[in-house]
Amino acid sequence: MIMKDLMVVVDDSHAAESTFSYAVTMAKEFSAHLAVLYPVPVLPPAVYMGIEYSTEWLAAISQNLEQNEKTAEGKYLEKARSAGIEIEWRSEEGEPSLVVTEQSRYVDMTIITQSMPDSEENASRNLSGHFLLESGRPALIVPHIGAPPRVPKNILVAWDDSRASTRALNDAMPLLASADSVQLFTINTQGKSRETKEVSAIDISKHLARHDINVETRVLVADQIDPADLLLSHVADTGNDMVVMGAYGHSRFRELVLGGMTREILQSMTVPVLMSH
């Protein structure tokens, strides 16, 4: 994969500004085009679930949304000029998770902000969940507390030889190639063969070496600790500045269901995470 077409999702929050700065750094590093997507919420119909909205109220809300979008566009265009980069501004009306999912299919990678823990936009059920499972593209998720706007140099790859893990590793190849240190982190849960895990780690390490990416492999046992907690603890101990991992889950009866580890990482992440499904 070659990163030449990136998109970052922004809104009116302070967290989005940090995510934008991170995206600018990525675009500069890979000489990539950067689109900035600002989803505009859809206005409710005049009558919705028995609640009637006045024409005046709807007009006022519409005007407010339009003004917010113009303000955001001006702010991010100015930030781009200050950073010495040109951006493409996109504003799309619709349900945010659907808008982001659709637009993400036209770029190499989409950069989004982790959902706030107390936000109505729950990380496991709304934007992140829908986008990760339905877009067919990788997501680079930046913690809502922010991340230093620099290209990651100490990357941890969570490897379990699954389809999703393979997709994530392949999508992250440009980042792995520019890193100073890459760790291949395999968690051996109870009941699994450690030897099988070690062989898989060795085999994928050989593949990466043929791309001039040398990795350090670690196979850790998670019999008495939650795998997500083990991974996050390792990140804190080793100073990794990015995690690459597969996103697990499925759509069933129109309900998006994320796997336990994916959900926990989305809620507790402390560094940017590149996820693919």
Number of C-alpha atoms within 10 A of each C-alpha: 9 13 20 14 17 22 31 26 22 24 16 12 11 12 20 22 18 21 29 24 21 21 27 26 18 21 23 15 14 16 13 17 18 23 21 22 23 22 21 18 14 13 14 12 11 13 10 9 7 7 10 11 13 11 10 9 11 15 12 12 13 15 12 12 16 13 12 15 18 12 12 18 19 13 12 18 17 13 18 16 11 10 13 11 16 17 18 11 16 14 16 15 13 14 14 20 19 18 20 25 21 14 16 24 15 14 17 18 23 29 25 26 28 28 22 15 13 8 8 10 15 17 23 21 16 16 22 24 24 23 25 24 21 17 20 15 22 27 27 24 24 29 24 22 16 20 18 15 15 14 19 20 17 19 26 27 24 21 26 19 16 11 13 19 22 19 20 25 23 16 23 25 17 14 21 27 16 15 16 13 17 23 21 21 23 23 21 20 16 11 7 11 10 17 11 11 19 15 11 16 22 16 13 17 19 15 12 18 12 9 12 11 18 20 23 13 19 15 16 16 16 16 12 9 10 13 21 19 15 15 21 18 11 14 20 12 9 12 12 21 20 26 28 26 26 27 28 22 19 18 13 8 6 7 10 17 17 22 12 16 18 18 20 18 21 24 17 14 20 22 23 27 25 24 26 29 23
